[in-house]
């Protein structure tokens, strides 16, 4: 009887030990998946870490929004260069206008002014309207000065050479006028793309003295549009008084506005 009590006591003690260890073994697993209470506050260590992250993010945003000193410097330099370029173009335009009026400006000055204008790459968006007007028969321009390739030399044009550009009708006329002796004119059509005016002459008119002009057709097909395989001008500058362009052959010239020549 006594031995049975001892055995029973040992058995229950063993069961209690196993149960207790089993509960302790499972307890951390159950506790690890329990959600935090809604009113629970983070420890001071986690709060400090969060504040550091927030501060770092704020600094990064400020750095991203802050202007880059290098970009500002580059922009300022570009603006200064553009201002200098505009000033040089203005001075060069004055030189050419003076040359057109007097024909006494030195050739080297004229060539230098043409070079500055050519390199300036001025926006050509309004060139055609200024060159050819808004209504037919357009506007006329007298050739003032012609320069060789790469502006290595040049001269004032000795004859009266006048070109008419009609932007509305896309017509071009190029004439050399010799006063009472007569004139020789070429007439045709042109196309315009950006700053390039390509043209085709369709007929020639020859007038001698008081005789009626003789007209000769050049046999050009009227359905073909002029392109850069034909003669063309690349325009660098056009205002109400002068125009500067380079031809297909590589020579550069400038014109001044004039009245239309009828004889």
Order of alpha helices (4+ residues) and beta strands (2+ residues): alpha-alpha-alpha-alpha-alpha-beta-beta-beta-beta-beta-beta-beta-beta-beta-beta
